[in-house]
Amino acid sequence: MEMKLGKIPFEQIKNGTKTVELRLNDKKRSSLKIGDIINFSCVCDESLKISTEVVALHKYSSFEELFKTPLLEKSGFAEYSVKSAVECMRSYYTLEDEKRYGVLGIELRLKP
């Protein structure tokens, strides 16, 4: 599967400080399975690519519910409060879509 990331989350996954990518559990993501490969490209420079393997899938009804778990730190929001992390995710996804699909924490391991 192919996905795109902004520069900061791309670098966080690349350097290992972010091991969980957050997405809506929409049609594309609901087909993910442990062991699947996700190839990420950076939106600022699509020639920058990293390959990861899905090691766990964490399904929640909302970002708030997800952020009340240790996934807050694993998803690149270690310095954020639950409220601030949710507000950040609202810049990507609407509350309506979050309620419609639920959310998914995709736990990753970098491929060599």
C-alpha positions as CSV (number, residue, x, y, z in Angstrom):
1,M,0.0,0.0,0.0
2,E,1.2,3.5,-0.8
3,M,0.6,6.5,1.6
4,K,1.9,10.0,1.8
5,L,3.2,11.9,4.8
6,G,4.0,15.5,5.7
7,K,7.7,16.3,6.2
8,I,7.6,16.1,10.0
9,P,5.8,12.8,10.4
10,F,7.9,11.3,7.6
11,E,11.1,12.2,9.4
12,Q,9.7,11.0,12.8
13,I,8.9,7.5,11.3
14,K,12.3,7.5,9.5
15,N,14.2,8.3,12.7
16,G,12.1,5.9,14.9
17,T,10.4,8.5,17.2
18,K,7.0,7.8,15.6
19,T,6.0,4.1,15.4
20,V,2.2,4.6,15.0
21,E,0.6,6.3,12.0
22,L,-2.9,7.6,12.5
23,R,-5.6,7.4,9.9
24,L,-9.4,7.1,9.6
25,N,-10.4,3.4,9.4
26,D,-11.9,4.1,6.0
27,K,-12.3,1.6,3.1
28,K,-8.6,1.8,2.1
29,R,-7.2,1.3,5.7
30,S,-9.8,-1.2,6.9
31,S,-8.2,-3.8,4.6
32,L,-4.8,-3.6,6.3
33,K,-3.5,-6.7,8.0
34,I,-0.5,-7.4,10.2
35,G,2.5,-8.1,8.0
36,D,1.3,-5.8,5.2
37,I,3.9,-3.4,3.7
38,I,3.2,0.3,3.6
39,N,5.5,2.5,1.4
40,F,5.4,6.1,2.5
41,S,6.5,9.1,0.4
42,C,7.0,12.6,1.6
43,V,4.6,15.2,0.2
44,C,7.4,17.8,0.1
45,D,9.6,15.6,-2.1
46,E,8.0,12.4,-3.4
47,S,11.4,11.0,-4.2
48,L,11.9,10.5,-0.4
49,K,10.5,7.1,0.5
50,I,10.5,4.7,3.4
51,S,9.1,1.2,3.6
52,T,7.4,-0.1,6.7
53,E,5.7,-3.3,7.9
54,V,2.4,-3.3,9.9
55,V,3.1,-5.0,13.3
56,A,-0.2,-4.1,15.0
57,L,-3.6,-2.4,14.3
58,H,-5.3,-0.4,17.0
59,K,-9.0,0.5,16.3
60,Y,-10.9,3.1,18.2
61,S,-14.1,5.1,17.8
62,S,-12.3,8.5,18.1
63,F,-8.9,10.1,18.2
64,E,-9.7,11.2,21.8
65,E,-10.2,7.6,22.9
66,L,-6.9,6.6,21.1
67,F,-5.0,9.4,22.6
68,K,-5.9,8.3,26.1
69,T,-3.7,5.3,25.6
70,P,0.1,4.9,25.3
71,L,-0.4,5.4,21.5
72,L,-0.3,9.2,22.2
73,E,3.5,9.1,22.6
74,K,4.0,6.5,19.9
75,S,2.1,8.6,17.3
76,G,4.4,11.6,17.4
77,F,2.4,13.5,20.0
78,A,4.5,12.9,23.1
79,E,4.6,16.6,23.9
80,Y,0.9,17.2,23.4
81,S,-2.1,17.0,25.7
82,V,-5.0,14.7,24.6
83,K,-7.0,17.9,23.7
84,S,-4.1,19.4,21.6
85,A,-3.5,16.1,19.8
86,V,-7.2,15.8,18.9
87,E,-7.2,19.4,17.6
88,C,-4.2,18.7,15.5
89,M,-5.9,15.7,13.9
90,R,-8.9,17.9,13.2
91,S,-6.7,19.7,10.7
92,Y,-6.7,16.5,8.7
93,Y,-10.0,14.9,9.3
94,T,-13.5,16.2,10.1
95,L,-15.4,15.1,13.2
96,E,-18.1,13.7,10.9
97,D,-15.6,11.5,9.1
98,E,-14.1,10.4,12.4
99,K,-17.6,9.4,13.7
100,R,-18.4,7.7,10.4
101,Y,-15.3,5.5,10.0
102,G,-13.6,5.4,13.4
103,V,-9.8,5.7,13.7
104,L,-6.9,3.4,13.2
105,G,-3.5,3.5,14.8
106,I,-1.2,1.6,12.5
107,E,1.9,0.3,14.4
108,L,4.9,0.1,12.1
109,R,8.4,-1.2,11.9
110,L,10.9,0.2,9.4
111,K,12.0,-2.2,6.7
112,P,15.8,-2.4,6.2
